Amino acid sequence: MTDSQLEHYLGQHCTPPTEVLHDLWRHTWLHAVYPRMAAGPQHGLFLQMICRMLRPASVLEIGTFTGYAAIAMAMASPDQSLITSIEANEEHLSIASRYVAKAGLQHKIQLIHGDAKQVLPALSHRFDLIYLDADKVSYPDYFPQLKRLLSEGGFLLADNVLWGGKVVDPAATDRETEALRLFNKLVRDDSDFEQLILPLHDGLLMARKLS
Ligand SMILES: C[S@@+](CC[C@H](N)C(=O)[O-])C[C@H]1O[C@@H](n2cnc3c(N)ncnc32)[C@H](O)[C@@H]1O
């Protein structure tokens, strides 16, 4: 079975994306640099299932890109919830902003333009769900901030934590791999969290803040 056969099969057996998400996915692949960075239908659906289960009042995303995950999560979160998403790149943000408006979700999604390293320390609001999906080298630096910003019982989701399997390859010593190893260890060694790494896509860490 090839990857594209599997992709096709999944597409036929999972709930299809809404029209806006489908258009955004298409637009991203036609116009954005590195379109692979976008969450896309399967990952978006997974985040939506999480939001439907948790019913978060507040969600924080680090790394908006063109807005796929932010819009997907907003669609699946309760009416009064707010999704805050941070993005450093203005071009990505302008696509995201256009599609947030197309989806009629301006009241539920707050897009923040800036570097998460500066933005996170300035936030004071608590979040029920945090989705970390930007700047892999900084994951270990983000961790204390994310812990501070998570509500008790809140969930942290961190994408790409297996980094294509490089975290278990002793020969891999690039900055991203080292940072992701350290991040996975920091979460594991923090007794305020219980955690699981799902070998989904590029590895998704799910951690629940106990206190
Ligand atoms: C993997 S993409 C995010 C994909 C997005 N979550 C989605 O579901 O489509 C990572 C994004 O993080 C942004 N980024 C990288 N470093 C950043 C930083 N330090 N602060 C904020 N955004 C950053 C990049 O510009 C890029 O758009």
The ligand as a Gaussian input file, in Angstrom:
#p B3LYP/6-31G(d) Opt

LIG

0 1
 C        3.674000      24.129000      11.104000
 S        3.164000      25.747000      10.778000
 C        1.643000      25.848000      11.654000
 C        0.514000      25.105000      11.002000
 C       -0.822000      25.459000      11.584000
 N       -0.875000      25.173000      12.996000
 C       -1.920000      24.722000      10.859000
 O       -2.583000      23.945000      11.473000
 O       -2.109000      24.905000       9.666000
 C        4.243000      26.735000      11.756000
 C        3.971000      28.232000      11.697000
 O        4.645000      28.831000      12.802000
 C        5.138000      30.088000      12.404000
 N        6.239000      30.438000      13.325000
 C        7.529000      29.985000      13.305000
 N        8.225000      30.494000      14.341000
 C        7.362000      31.269000      15.040000
 C        7.482000      32.045000      16.223000
 N        8.635000      32.114000      16.892000
 N        6.401000      32.714000      16.675000
 C        5.213000      32.636000      16.014000
 N        5.038000      31.913000      14.881000
 C        6.091000      31.232000      14.401000
 C        5.566000      29.885000      10.960000
 O        5.608000      31.125000      10.277000
 C        4.482000      28.932000      10.449000
 O        3.432000      29.637000       9.844000

